[in-house]
Amino acid sequence: MKALKWIGIIVVILGITGYFGMDYAKAQTKKHSPQDTISYKSGNLTLGAVYCSPSKKGREIFGGLVPLNEVWRTGANEPTTFTTNKRIKFGTEYVEAGTYSLWTIPQSSQWTVILNSEIPGWGVDFSSKPSRNPEFDVIKINAAVYDVPEALEHFTMAFEYNVNLSFAWDKTKVTVPIEFSNFD
């Protein structure tokens, strides 16, 4: 009985430490890769994305820090999320209103952009593999890669032009067109 009591106490202490330790760990990682939010509004359409922005810090990015032909959480820390309050055409596919985790597979001439209905708590698992579950993929589209003349120090997302979602880092930029006017 005494051993059971001690096991219970240890489990509670580990649980409390793990809970608060995770918050501390998240706060520390966001010092190096701060969270950012982008938004777009037109009429009654609202789009948004939340991502964490890692820095280049002299490293080789695509094909180095971010492997080519493998799923990337598209930023740092938690997975990037994309939200739309209306049905839209995202690249070549239609997406219903909702919030999705956004993943990419960087390649040299194009990227695969994935919206997934599951939003895991962290972008990678304990083995540093992306925590995306492909069973929950809603869409996968291909987007062209463009060269940027000067290297960008921070990973950046933006809504541009007549609304395109862009990803840019180092000397690489990828843009996904979004259509919505016919769907209001």
Salt bridges, closest charged atoms under 4 A:
GLU78 OE2 - LYS30 NZ 3.19
GLU96 OE2 - ARG87 NE 3.08
ASP137 OD2 - ARG132 NH2 2.62
GLU160 OE2 - LYS173 NZ 3.01
ASP170 OD1 - LYS56 NZ 3.24
